[in-house]
């Protein structure tokens, strides 16, 4: 591995890392689109896929500005984030909106990772006075921020309210049980009331009979 001797060489290495990350995303995003069920989420991911392809082209322009051949260096961070996203989106969920929520989480982790990477590269390009490179990278950074905000907006309405706790069916069953118990209790009280009324009438008849015998003796 060659020794890195200058900030510009550091910047080149950073761009190679980001270049690999973006190229990986052009292959990963279509998988997320296919796994999504929300139309808003699909649309957001499709739009960002188009942006990602343009971001790859911008990085190639940045390499040209630096007199470097566009070349990727394995981005271990992005590789791990993509693998984690694939794993989670492929799990079994009781509601499709839960999978969509997981996909949004995976996509936003990617966006935050990219924002950090581009922010650092921009800072170094500014220190080197590479204004054209800064302009290219800042355009992409703004797109990443906008994509993250869009994902947050979609996330706020993505989950089916009944899937928030996963207790919809158990609550319904519990409600039916309570209704049945209430009905049973009501019937029991009715029977008790009827029984009480019968006793009352019996007692009344008994007192009436006693009174008749008393008047007869007189």
Backbone bond lengths (Angstrom), bond angles and torsions (degrees), N, CA, C in turn:
res aa  C-N    CA-C-N  psi(-1)  N-CA   C-N-CA  omega(-1)  CA-C   N-CA-C  phi
1 X - - - 1.469 - - 1.533 109.11 -
2 X 1.338 115.08 127.57 1.463 120.14 -177.00 1.527 110.96 -68.98
3 X 1.320 115.04 146.31 1.454 121.12 179.58 1.523 109.77 -73.91
4 X 1.344 116.65 136.54 1.470 121.50 178.43 1.520 107.93 -93.98
5 X 1.341 115.89 120.89 1.462 120.62 -172.21 1.523 115.08 -113.32
6 X 1.333 118.71 -7.27 1.463 119.00 -176.49 1.536 110.61 -145.95
7 X 1.350 115.37 163.09 1.467 120.82 178.84 1.529 110.20 -65.26
8 X 1.336 116.65 -32.72 1.462 118.45 178.73 1.531 110.22 -65.62
9 X 1.303 117.25 -37.64 1.460 120.32 176.62 1.532 110.81 -65.63
10 X 1.334 115.54 -36.01 1.469 120.29 175.43 1.529 109.17 -61.67
11 X 1.337 116.18 -45.51 1.469 121.30 179.52 1.515 111.36 -60.37
12 X 1.327 116.55 -43.29 1.464 120.33 179.38 1.527 110.44 -60.55
13 X 1.317 117.01 -42.72 1.471 121.07 178.73 1.531 110.54 -63.77
14 X 1.317 116.32 -39.68 1.471 120.69 178.29 1.527 110.53 -62.79
15 X 1.327 116.02 -42.85 1.462 119.96 -179.07 1.535 111.32 -67.97
16 X 1.313 116.94 -34.04 1.468 119.92 176.94 1.538 110.50 -65.47
17 X 1.316 114.91 -38.20 1.459 120.69 177.43 1.540 110.80 -65.12
18 X 1.330 115.48 -46.05 1.473 120.43 179.32 1.525 110.75 -66.36
19 X 1.313 116.39 -37.86 1.466 121.60 179.57 1.532 109.94 -59.54
20 X 1.321 115.83 -43.52 1.463 119.83 177.91 1.531 110.20 -64.78
21 X 1.333 116.63 -41.26 1.466 121.14 -179.38 1.522 110.94 -60.60
22 X 1.333 116.41 -46.36 1.463 120.16 -178.46 1.537 111.63 -65.92
23 X 1.318 116.85 -39.82 1.464 119.50 179.69 1.525 111.02 -66.62
24 X 1.313 116.40 -34.68 1.471 119.89 176.28 1.525 110.17 -65.34
25 X 1.326 115.85 -38.51 1.464 120.00 -178.04 1.528 112.40 -67.81
26 X 1.313 117.45 -29.96 1.474 119.18 178.33 1.526 110.49 -64.35
27 X 1.330 117.00 -22.02 1.465 121.15 177.86 1.535 111.54 -96.35
28 X 1.339 115.96 -27.46 1.469 120.02 -176.73 1.526 113.09 -82.53
29 X 1.327 117.76 -38.42 1.469 120.56 -176.07 1.529 112.47 -59.88
30 X 1.348 120.08 -42.19 1.477 119.01 177.75 1.527 113.21 -56.90
31 X 1.328 118.10 -31.95 1.467 121.31 178.03 1.528 110.30 -67.48
32 X 1.336 116.30 -39.34 1.456 120.47 178.68 1.530 110.65 -68.06
33 X 1.320 116.00 -38.08 1.468 120.13 178.26 1.532 109.64 -61.57
34 X 1.320 116.60 -44.16 1.456 121.69 -179.52 1.529 111.61 -63.95
35 X 1.331 117.24 -35.51 1.468 121.23 -177.97 1.525 112.74 -80.98
36 X 1.334 117.69 -15.87 1.466 121.44 -177.58 1.529 111.13 -78.79
37 X 1.343 115.42 152.64 1.466 120.37 176.72 1.524 111.86 -116.86
38 X 1.328 117.24 -22.69 1.461 121.20 179.57 1.533 110.55 -75.26
39 X 1.327 116.59 129.88 1.469 120.51 178.59 1.519 111.13 -63.26
40 X 1.336 116.48 -39.44 1.472 120.34 179.52 1.524 111.06 -63.99
41 X 1.329 115.61 -40.24 1.469 119.72 179.61 1.519 110.65 -67.93
42 X 1.327 116.77 -43.98 1.468 120.44 177.98 1.526 110.93 -58.19
43 X 1.325 115.49 -45.38 1.465 120.14 -179.08 1.529 111.19 -63.09
44 X 1.324 115.96 -43.49 1.461 119.89 179.48 1.520 112.11 -61.95
45 X 1.326 116.30 -42.99 1.464 120.74 179.81 1.531 111.43 -68.38
46 X 1.319 116.31 -38.58 1.471 119.95 179.10 1.529 110.51 -63.81
47 X 1.331 115.60 -42.26 1.471 119.87 178.40 1.527 110.68 -63.16
48 X 1.327 115.42 -40.72 1.465 118.23 -178.15 1.534 111.44 -73.02
49 X 1.311 116.76 -27.44 1.468 119.16 175.07 1.532 110.11 -62.53
50 X 1.327 115.53 -43.03 1.469 119.97 177.52 1.526 110.12 -61.78
51 X 1.346 116.34 -42.78 1.465 120.68 178.51 1.533 110.84 -63.36
52 X 1.325 116.61 -40.50 1.465 120.79 -178.60 1.529 111.01 -61.88
53 X 1.315 116.05 -40.40 1.473 120.13 177.81 1.529 110.29 -62.94
54 X 1.336 116.80 -36.94 1.464 120.82 177.74 1.536 110.25 -71.14
55 X 1.327 115.95 -33.80 1.465 120.45 179.25 1.527 111.26 -65.91
56 X 1.329 116.51 -34.17 1.464 121.01 175.70 1.533 109.18 -62.22
57 X 1.327 116.12 -42.73 1.469 120.93 179.35 1.527 111.22 -64.78
58 X 1.342 117.10 -37.85 1.460 120.51 178.67 1.522 111.19 -64.76
59 X 1.326 115.66 -40.38 1.466 119.06 177.98 1.531 110.68 -62.93
60 X 1.313 116.25 -38.06 1.476 119.70 177.85 1.529 110.27 -63.64
61 X 1.343 115.97 -36.32 1.466 120.22 176.28 1.536 110.73 -67.69
62 X 1.322 116.10 -37.03 1.465 120.28 178.71 1.525 110.27 -64.82
63 X 1.321 117.03 -40.97 1.472 120.26 177.15 1.528 110.18 -60.65
64 X 1.315 116.28 -40.48 1.463 120.28 179.50 1.534 110.39 -63.01
65 X 1.337 116.12 -40.95 1.465 120.66 178.11 1.529 111.13 -60.39
66 X 1.313 115.76 -30.86 1.469 121.39 -179.12 1.528 112.71 -90.77
67 X 1.334 115.99 -1.16 1.463 120.14 -179.26 1.523 112.22 72.24
68 X 1.336 116.23 27.83 1.462 121.59 -178.40 1.527 111.07 -115.18
69 X 1.311 115.49 150.99 1.460 120.82 174.12 1.536 108.52 -81.01
70 X 1.342 118.10 129.91 1.463 119.89 178.72 1.533 110.47 -57.12
71 X 1.302 115.76 120.38 1.465 120.30 -179.94 1.521 109.33 -148.41
72 X 1.325 115.43 134.91 1.460 120.04 -178.09 1.526 111.42 -90.89
73 X 1.316 114.70 147.96 1.457 122.15 172.88 1.533 106.12 -122.85
74 X 1.317 117.32 129.10 1.466 120.71 -174.04 1.521 112.37 -46.97
75 X 1.327 115.34 122.11 1.457 121.90 178.22 1.534 107.63 -95.34
76 X 1.322 115.91 97.77 1.464 120.49 -176.75 1.526 112.10 -62.82
77 X 1.342 116.13 -35.20 1.459 120.07 -179.66 1.512 112.11 -62.51
78 X 1.338 116.90 -49.81 1.459 120.65 -179.54 1.521 111.30 -67.76
79 X 1.314 116.17 -37.07 1.463 120.24 177.91 1.528 110.13 -57.93
80 X 1.342 116.16 -44.16 1.462 120.44 179.66 1.519 112.52 -67.25
81 X 1.334 117.26 -41.13 1.460 120.80 179.88 1.529 111.38 -63.36
82 X 1.320 116.17 -40.01 1.463 120.52 179.60 1.527 110.64 -67.20
83 X 1.316 117.01 -43.21 1.465 120.50 179.27 1.528 110.67 -62.88
84 X 1.320 116.10 -40.54 1.460 120.39 179.05 1.524 110.67 -65.39
85 X 1.327 116.99 -42.10 1.461 121.10 178.32 1.516 112.15 -62.67
86 X 1.326 116.87 -42.25 1.470 120.99 178.32 1.529 110.60 -62.50
87 X 1.320 115.36 -41.38 1.466 120.15 -178.68 1.523 111.18 -63.71
88 X 1.324 116.67 -48.84 1.461 120.49 -176.97 1.533 112.56 -69.31
89 X 1.325 117.52 -39.10 1.465 119.73 -178.59 1.524 111.78 -69.93
90 X 1.336 116.52 -19.53 1.458 120.47 -179.46 1.513 114.32 -90.15
91 X 1.344 117.46 -0.80 1.459 120.48 -179.47 1.524 111.13 -74.89
92 X 1.330 116.12 167.21 1.460 122.00 -177.65 1.529 109.42 -89.44
93 X 1.342 117.28 122.65 1.456 122.10 -179.07 1.521 110.63 -120.20
94 X 1.328 115.35 145.69 1.461 120.20 -179.88 1.511 112.94 -75.04
95 X 1.330 117.06 -15.43 1.462 121.53 -179.88 1.529 107.84 -143.85
96 X 1.334 116.95 134.83 1.471 120.80 -177.47 1.519 112.10 -60.29
97 X 1.332 116.63 -30.84 1.460 119.07 -178.41 1.529 111.36 -65.81
98 X 1.329 117.27 -25.79 1.459 120.27 177.06 1.527 110.70 -68.23
99 X 1.337 116.63 -39.99 1.468 120.11 176.72 1.535 109.68 -63.92
100 X 1.333 116.53 -41.61 1.465 120.26 178.79 1.529 110.77 -60.67
101 X 1.336 115.89 -40.58 1.469 120.05 178.72 1.522 111.16 -62.71
102 X 1.329 116.67 -38.80 1.462 121.65 178.98 1.532 110.17 -67.93
103 X 1.320 116.65 -40.29 1.467 121.51 178.44 1.531 110.29 -62.07
104 X 1.334 116.32 -41.71 1.462 120.52 178.19 1.529 110.00 -62.13
105 X 1.331 116.30 -43.00 1.461 120.05 178.52 1.513 111.71 -60.08
106 X 1.338 116.44 -43.67 1.468 121.10 179.66 1.525 110.39 -64.36
107 X 1.332 116.40 -42.27 1.466 120.59 -179.08 1.527 111.31 -66.47
108 X 1.331 116.79 -37.44 1.460 118.98 -179.42 1.530 112.20 -71.73
109 X 1.321 117.00 -32.89 1.469 118.89 174.89 1.528 109.81 -62.62
110 X 1.328 115.60 -38.64 1.468 120.69 176.92 1.526 109.96 -62.99
111 X 1.331 116.66 -45.99 1.469 120.30 -178.52 1.525 111.25 -61.27
112 X 1.322 116.27 -42.81 1.468 119.42 -178.99 1.536 111.24 -66.10
113 X 1.321 115.80 -37.16 1.463 120.68 177.42 1.533 109.34 -62.61
114 X 1.333 115.41 -44.79 1.468 119.93 -179.16 1.524 111.64 -66.51
115 X 1.326 116.16 -40.10 1.466 119.08 179.58 1.532 111.05 -60.88
116 X 1.318 115.88 -39.96 1.468 119.96 177.87 1.528 110.82 -65.17
117 X 1.325 115.86 -43.21 1.468 120.55 -178.18 1.531 111.37 -65.61
118 X 1.332 116.25 -45.67 1.470 119.71 179.93 1.530 110.81 -67.87
119 X 1.336 116.68 -37.70 1.465 119.66 178.99 1.516 111.75 -59.97
120 X 1.318 116.74 -42.49 1.466 120.87 178.97 1.524 111.16 -66.13
121 X 1.328 116.20 -44.72 1.472 120.71 -179.31 1.526 110.88 -62.84
122 X 1.330 115.98 -39.11 1.468 120.17 179.05 1.531 110.57 -64.20
123 X 1.322 116.29 -42.95 1.466 120.56 179.63 1.525 110.77 -59.97
124 X 1.329 116.78 -42.23 1.466 120.39 -179.78 1.533 111.37 -70.38
125 X 1.331 116.21 -37.96 1.474 119.64 178.76 1.532 110.46 -65.20
126 X 1.334 116.48 -36.37 1.470 120.39 177.43 1.526 110.98 -65.15
127 X 1.331 116.65 -42.57 1.466 120.64 178.88 1.527 111.15 -61.01
128 X 1.346 115.51 -31.25 1.466 120.45 -178.93 1.532 111.79 -87.30
129 X 1.340 116.34 -3.57 1.468 119.76 -179.67 1.519 113.20 71.02
130 X 1.324 117.06 26.68 1.475 121.65 -178.52 1.537 109.46 -92.78
131 X 1.335 114.72 74.85 1.467 120.57 -172.72 1.529 113.76 -59.85
132 X 1.315 117.27 -39.97 1.474 120.00 -178.36 1.530 111.10 -67.77
133 X 1.315 115.40 -36.90 1.466 119.52 177.19 1.526 109.16 -67.62
134 X 1.322 116.37 -41.33 1.465 120.96 178.12 1.522 110.59 -58.40
135 X 1.323 116.63 -45.48 1.468 121.08 -179.56 1.529 111.25 -59.96
136 X 1.317 116.57 -43.86 1.473 120.96 179.58 1.533 111.15 -62.57
137 X 1.311 115.76 -45.61 1.459 119.99 -176.69 1.532 111.83 -71.65
138 X 1.338 116.59 -36.39 1.458 119.28 -179.96 1.525 111.46 -67.30
139 X 1.317 117.14 -34.25 1.466 120.22 177.25 1.533 109.90 -60.72
140 X 1.319 115.29 -43.06 1.465 119.67 179.14 1.522 110.99 -68.04
141 X 1.340 116.97 -40.87 1.464 120.53 -179.69 1.535 110.80 -59.23
142 X 1.319 117.34 -41.03 1.464 120.78 178.38 1.526 111.11 -63.70
143 X 1.322 116.27 -37.31 1.468 119.50 177.60 1.527 111.31 -65.83
144 X 1.328 116.22 -38.41 1.466 120.12 179.31 1.534 110.30 -65.27
145 X 1.321 116.53 -40.85 1.465 120.33 178.92 1.526 110.82 -65.27
146 X 1.330 116.20 -41.60 1.467 120.48 179.62 1.528 110.66 -65.25
147 X 1.326 116.31 -39.07 1.471 120.56 179.24 1.523 110.12 -64.45
148 X 1.324 116.67 -39.75 1.460 121.08 179.38 1.532 110.55 -64.81
149 X 1.328 116.79 -41.74 1.464 121.22 179.00 1.526 110.86 -65.20
150 X 1.323 116.63 -38.47 1.464 120.77 178.16 1.521 110.44 -64.46
151 X 1.311 117.19 -41.60 1.462 121.08 179.03 1.532 110.81 -63.82
152 X 1.327 116.51 -38.62 1.466 120.14 177.51 1.520 110.25 -63.01
153 X 1.325 116.08 -42.67 1.465 121.52 179.26 1.529 111.13 -60.95
154 X 1.325 115.70 -44.27 1.469 119.83 179.37 1.525 110.36 -66.75
155 X 1.327 115.92 -39.08 1.471 121.16 -177.11 1.523 112.12 -60.66
156 X 1.336 116.83 -33.93 1.462 120.55 -176.41 1.521 113.19 -63.83
157 X 1.332 116.97 -23.02 1.459 118.69 -179.65 1.513 113.60 -122.09
158 X 1.326 116.52 15.13 1.457 119.66 -171.38 1.523 114.05 -82.44
159 X 1.345 117.28 -36.12 1.466 119.43 -171.89 1.516 111.78 -85.52
160 X 1.313 115.53 128.21 1.453 122.40 174.36 1.529 107.75 -57.78
161 X 1.353 119.22 122.55 1.468 120.89 -177.59 1.523 113.30 -51.26
162 X 1.336 117.33 -34.61 1.457 120.40 -178.81 1.520 111.60 -72.15
163 X 1.349 116.78 -14.10 1.470 119.62 179.75 1.533 111.75 -95.43
164 X 1.333 116.70 0.41 1.460 119.76 -177.96 1.525 111.93 -61.97
165 X 1.339 116.91 -39.38 1.465 120.61 -179.21 1.505 112.89 -111.88
166 X 1.330 116.82 -18.00 1.462 119.91 -178.09 1.510 112.08 72.67
167 X 1.354 116.89 19.29 1.458 120.52 -176.03 1.517 112.79 -113.01
168 X 1.328 117.58 16.35 1.453 120.52 -176.74 1.523 111.60 -57.40
169 X 1.349 116.42 -49.04 1.450 119.61 -176.61 1.521 111.20 -68.84
170 X 1.355 116.54 -40.11 1.461 118.83 -178.76 1.518 110.62 -68.14
171 X 1.353 117.44 -34.94 1.450 120.52 177.93 1.518 110.72 -67.12
172 X 1.334 115.92 -39.00 1.461 120.03 178.63 1.519 110.16 -64.73
173 X 1.336 115.43 -42.28 1.459 119.42 179.21 1.518 110.32 -65.16
174 X 1.340 115.66 -40.45 1.453 119.96 179.38 1.520 110.62 -64.02
175 X 1.340 115.88 -40.13 1.459 120.52 178.51 1.518 111.23 -62.74
176 X 1.347 115.78 -42.40 1.464 119.35 178.66 1.513 110.73 -63.79
177 X 1.339 116.31 -38.34 1.456 120.93 180.00 1.518 110.60 -64.71
178 X 1.358 115.63 -41.60 1.453 119.47 -179.98 1.516 111.10 -65.82
179 X 1.329 116.27 -38.54 1.456 120.30 178.49 1.514 110.58 -64.24
180 X 1.348 115.22 -40.87 1.458 119.55 179.40 1.515 110.60 -64.95
181 X 1.344 116.65 -41.08 1.459 121.34 179.50 1.518 110.58 -65.17
182 X 1.328 115.51 -41.41 1.462 120.06 179.07 1.512 110.18 -62.65
183 X 1.335 115.95 -41.46 1.460 120.20 179.15 1.503 110.99 -64.63
184 X 1.325 116.14 -40.44 1.462 121.14 -179.78 1.516 109.93 -66.34
185 X 1.331 117.58 -42.41 1.450 121.33 179.38 1.508 111.63 -64.24
186 X 1.339 115.98 -39.24 1.451 120.51 179.49 1.511 110.87 -63.29
187 X 1.338 115.48 -42.32 1.461 120.10 179.40 1.506 110.67 -64.52
188 X 1.338 114.91 -38.82 1.457 119.18 -179.32 1.515 110.40 -65.58
189 X 1.371 115.09 -42.41 1.456 118.22 178.74 1.512 111.43 -64.26
190 X 1.352 115.87 -36.30 1.462 119.38 178.60 1.510 110.54 -62.63
191 X 1.370 114.31 -42.55 1.457 117.58 -179.44 1.522 110.73 -66.86
192 X 1.359 115.27 -38.59 1.453 118.86 178.09 1.508 110.83 -64.49
193 X 1.331 117.42 -40.38 1.449 121.89 179.20 1.510 110.57 -63.14
194 X 1.349 114.10 -43.46 1.469 118.10 -179.70 1.502 110.07 -63.66
195 X 1.343 116.22 -40.54 1.466 120.62 179.53 1.507 110.62 -64.76
196 X 1.340 116.01 -41.67 1.454 120.24 179.65 1.510 111.30 -64.17
197 X 1.352 115.70 -40.14 1.459 120.55 179.65 1.508 110.67 -63.43
198 X 1.326 116.52 -38.34 1.459 121.26 -179.54 1.509 110.34 -65.12
199 X 1.345 116.45 -41.66 1.452 120.73 179.62 1.505 110.22 -63.86
200 X 1.349 114.50 -40.71 1.452 119.21 -179.45 1.499 111.23 -62.33
201 X 1.347 114.35 -43.77 1.457 117.68 179.98 1.513 110.61 -66.02
202 X 1.330 117.39 -36.72 1.459 121.88 179.61 1.517 110.17 -64.22
203 X 1.353 115.40 -43.81 1.455 120.41 179.29 1.509 110.98 -62.05
204 X 1.316 116.51 -40.42 1.452 121.76 -179.54 1.505 110.51 -63.78
205 X 1.348 115.70 -42.19 1.469 120.44 -179.95 1.504 109.68 -64.73
206 X 1.340 117.09 -38.50 1.453 121.64 -179.24 1.513 111.05 -63.78
207 X 1.352 115.74 -44.03 1.448 119.23 178.87 1.510 111.58 -65.51
208 X 1.336 116.24 -36.39 1.461 121.26 179.33 1.516 110.17 -64.47
209 X 1.349 115.36 -42.29 1.462 119.84 -179.98 1.514 110.87 -64.63
210 X 1.307 118.87 -39.93 1.448 123.74 179.27 1.510 110.79 -61.93
211 X 1.336 114.76 -40.73 1.460 119.75 178.97 1.506 111.32 -63.76
212 X 1.329 118.15 -38.08 1.473 122.24 -178.91 1.492 111.26 -65.75
213 X 1.393 116.26 -40.44 1.440 119.71 179.98 1.517 111.01 -66.70
214 X 1.365 115.34 -35.32 1.454 119.69 -179.75 1.510 110.76 -65.48
215 X 1.324 118.20 -42.41 1.460 121.93 -178.92 1.518 109.75 -69.07
216 X 1.316 118.68 -30.83 1.472 123.17 -179.38 1.517 110.76 -65.90
217 X 1.351 117.94 -40.41 1.447 122.87 -179.92 1.507 111.31 -63.99
218 X 1.365 114.90 -36.89 1.440 118.21 178.13 1.513 110.53 -66.54
